[in-house]
């Protein structure tokens, strides 16, 4: 049974608002603690240090446009977080791998994000936290 909130401050859907708040918070924490933003961390989560991924695959996995991923990767390359090379079989494609610096930054970012999630889930009781995590996994 779904309970309606008693004090709805606006008509914006609560799950979308929560998603926005969590993303903003994560972006701030990552910028301050790891020196990368949430968008870069999401891209790094799709990469490996030894197996290249194409920009197209990254965009598909993240459900973003290739143009958006390309812009972000350009900035990440400037920071030394990724290496981008032409694909040997198809010169129109770009292969992306995580650099050692990128892998270290992503490790920091992942720790920060897990810490943020744990802090958020502490607000809920154990059963609620389990249900929310399961629902989030199913929805994503």
N, C-alpha and C positions, 0 to 999 in steps of 0.2 A: 504494500500500500504506500503510495507516495503522499507525503505530507506537504501541503503548500506552506511556503514561508509566511510567517505572520507579519513581518515588517519588510515588505518589498520596497526598496528605495526608488527603483525605476522599473521599466518594463523590459530591460535588456535581458536576454536569456542567461540565467545564473551560471550554467556550465561554460558558456562562451566568455563570460566575465571572469570566471575563475581561471580559465585557460590564459586569458590575457594577463591577469595579475601574476600568475606563475611565470609566464614567459618574461615579463618585464623584470620581475625579481631575479630570475635566473640570469638574464642579460647583465643586470647591474652587478651581481655577485661575480660573474665570470670576468667581466671587464676589470673589476677591482682586484680580484684574487689571482686570476690566471692570465690576464692581459689579452684575452680573446672574447669575442662576443658569442652569443648563442647561435647565430647563423653559422659562424665558422666552426663552432663545436659540433653542430649537427652535420656539417660536411665532413669534418674529421672522423665522425663516428662511422662513416661509410667507407673510409679509406684504410689502407694497409701500408706498411713500410716496404713490402717486397712485391706485392701483386698489384699492378696498376688497374685503375678503374677509369672508364671513360666518363667524360662530362655528362653524356647522355644517360648513363646508368645512374650516376649520382643524382641527377635531376629527377629521374624516374623514381628512385628510392625515396627521395625527400618530397616528392609530389610538388616540385617547383619547375619553373621554366629553365631551359638551358641557358638563356640569356642571364637570368638572375644568378645561376650557379657560376657562370663564366665570370661575371663581375666580381663575385665574392672570391673566386679562386685567384683572380688577378691580384686582388689585395693580399690574399694569403701567401701568394708567391713572393710578393714584395717583402713580406714579413719573414720569409724563409720557412714557412710552415709546410709548404707543398712543393713538389717538383712537377712541372708540366712539360711533357714532350709530345711530339707528333707520333701518332700511331704508325708503326712500320708498314702495316698492311693497308691502311687507309689514311692518307695524309690529311684528310678533312677532319679526322677525329683527333682528340687530345687525350693522352693518357696521364693520369694523375696518381702520384703516390705521396704518402706522408713522409716528410723528412724526419730526421732524428729530433730536431727541435720541435716539429709539429707533434710528434708522438709524445714528447715530454709535456707539451702544453695541453694536449688532449687528456693525458693522464691526470693532470692537475684539474682540468675542467670536469672530468668525470667524477672525481672525488668531491668537488664542490657541488655538483648537481645531486649526487647521492646524499650528501649532507643536507642540502636544501630539502630534498624529498623526505628524508627521515624527520627533519624538523617539522615539516608540514603534517606528516602522518601522525606525529605525537599529539596533535590537537584532537584526533579521533580516538575512540577506543579501539582495541585490537581487532574486533570483529568488523567494525566500520572500515578500518584501514585495509584489512584483507579484501573486503568487498570492493572498495574503491580501486585498489591495485588491480584486481582481477578485471573489473569493468574497463579500466584504462587500457589494459593489455588487449582485451577483446576489441575495443573500439579503435585501437591504433593498429 
